[in-house]
Amino acid sequence: MNRDRVPGSTIVKPIIYGNRAYPLTQKNAKGHTHQWTVYVRPYNVEPLGAFIRRVQFKLHPDYEDNTRNVDSEPFEVSETGWGEFTVQIRIYFTDNQEKQANCQHYLALHAPVVTYEGNIPIVVKEVYDELVFINPTNKMFDILNDTSNVKPHDPSLWHFDYPNLIQESNTSLKALADQAEKEVEELSDAIRTVGNALQHYREQLKQAQKPIKKE
């Protein structure tokens, strides 16, 4: 047993990662058409820097120095570009003994448009996710359980109704799980039925193969 960890404990920290983008009024010198920002933000109102020490964003190889390390909040990178691509995101925690978390985000430039600033369409694409710490180190356990600077989720800070989306997702997942369980039960019943039928045929075959006694 590792004495530096808290066995039997699980702590969840919800986050949101994604990007915001809008078209430039005209192409810049590089031929770029859009301004964008990719980010990792807390779902609740709290300082991510309390338990995250670095977020690494790996951009498309066409970008100079395409691996960007951000060591303080806000954990984000802003750039201009003309194409969409997948951003690799790696999250490093305050305690080096905790394994990094990895995720990826497809940078969206054209949709979904969620609002307008003047006549400029603003694209926002985000993902709700959770950082799950199983048997965290003692140091991380204390940090993650310190809720003195944590306030509940504030819907006014976001374009999407995350509480409702999370509830809908959980309902859908439960329905899928229930359906899968039902199908497994039906399949098990069918297998038992076939098994019983095979056993019956075997018995009949054995009876048919018995030698006939001669009088």
N, C-alpha and C positions, 0 to 999 in steps of 0.2 A: 504494500500500500504506500502511495506517495503522500508523505506527511505534509507536503507543501500545498496540497489540494484539499478541497472540502468535498468528501465523498457523499453521494446521494443528493446533491443539490443541482438544481437546474434553474438558470436565470435567463429570461428572454428580454432582449432589447429590440423593439421595433424601429425600423428605419425606412426611409424612402429614398430611392436613387432614381435618377432620370436626367432629362435635359430640357432646356428651354431654347427656342430658336426663333429668329425672325429674319425676313429678307432685307438685305441692304438696299438702299435707294438706287445704287449703281454698283457694278462690279469694282472691286478694288484692284490694285496693281498686280495681285496674284491671280486674278480671274475668279476670286471667291464671290459667291452670291449671297451668303448668309452669315449672320453672327449667331454663335451658339455658346451655351454654358452647360457643362455636364457636372453633376453634383451628387453628393451623399448628404442627406439631412436627417435629423431626428423626427420620428413620427410624433412623439410627445414634445413638449416644450422643455428642452433640457440641453445642456452643453455636451455635445459629442466628444469634445476634447477631454472630458473627464476619464473616458475609458478607451478612446481611440487616439493614437499618437501620430498616425500617418495614414493617408489614403493615396494609393498609387493608381494613376489613370494611364493606361497604355493606349495611345491613339493610333491612327492609321500610320503606316510606315512613311507615307509622303510628308508627314509633319517633321520638321526639324526637332531633334530631341523629343522623340515621340513618347518617351516614358516620363511622365510628370509626377513628381512626388510633392504632396501638399502636407505640411507638418503642423498646420494649425487651422482652426476654423476661420472662414467657411471652407469646407472641403469641396473645392470646385475648381474647374479649369474652364477658362473662356478662350475662344478662338474664332477665327472665320474659316469658312470652307465652302465647297460647292457640292460635296457628295455625302451620302449617308454611309455609315460603317459601324462595326461593332467595337465598343470601347470595353477593354478588359479592366476590371476594377479589383484591386486588392486592398484589404483593410488590415492594418497592423494595430495591435492593441497595446495598451499602456504597459502591461507586463509581457516581456518578451517570451515568457514560457507558454503563453497562449498562442495557439496556432492561428495563422492569418486566415481571414475569410475571403473567399473569391466569388465574384459574380460578374456578369457581363450585361451590357446595355446597348441596344441598337439605337444609335443616335438618329433621331428623326428631325428632318428639316421642313417637311411639307405638310404633315398631318400627325396628330389631330390639332386643328386650330381650335383653341379653347376661348380665346378672347381677342380683342383688338385694342391697340393703343393708338388712338387717332384712326387712321385708315390702314395701319400696319397689322397684319395678322400675326398673332403670337402662337407658336406651336409649343405644346407642353406634353411630353410623354414621360410617365413615371411608373415605378413599380414599388408596391409595398412588399417589404420582406422583413424577416426577423433574424437577428443574431442570437443564436441559442448557445449558451455557455453551460456545458455539462461537466460537473465536477471541476469548477474553476479553481484557480490558485487562490490561496488565502488573500493575497493582495487584491486580485480582481473581485473576489467575493465581497470584500469590504467596499471597494469602489462602486460596484454595481448595485449594492444594497443601500448606498447613500442617496436618499431621495430628497435631500434638503433643497436641491436646485432643480427638482423635477416637477413640472406642472402637466396636467392632462392635455391631451391632444386638443388643439385649437382649430376647428374647421375653417375659421375665417382666414387662416394663413394659406389655404390651399384652394386649388381650382376644382378638385374632385372631392366627392363626399365619401371619404375613406371609411368611416364607421359603417355606413350602409353597404359599401362595396365589400368590406370584410365579412359582414353578416351574410350577404348574398353568396359569397364564395364558400363560407363555412356550410351554409345550407345545401349548396350544390354538391360539395364534397361528401356531406353526410348522405345525401340522396344516392350518389354514386356508390358509396360504401355499402349502403343498404341493398341496392340493386345487385351489386357484386356478391354480397352474402347470400341473397335469395337465389341467384344463378348457381352459386356453388352448392347450395342445399339441393336445388333441383337436379343438378348434375350428379350429386352423390346419390340421390334417390334413384336416378336412372341407372347408375352403375350398379346399385344394389339389386334393382329389378333384373338387369341383364345377368348379373352374377347368379341370382336365384334361378333364372331360366336355364342358364348353362348347367348348374348343378342338377336341375331336374332332368335335363337331357342326358347328362352323364349317367344318372341313375337308371334311366330308361335303357341306355346303351348297354350298361352292365347287365341288366336283366335280359336283354336280347342276346347277349353273348354267352349266357350260361348254357352249358351242355344239356341237351334233352335226355332225360333218363329213359332208357329202353325197358319196356316191360318184359 
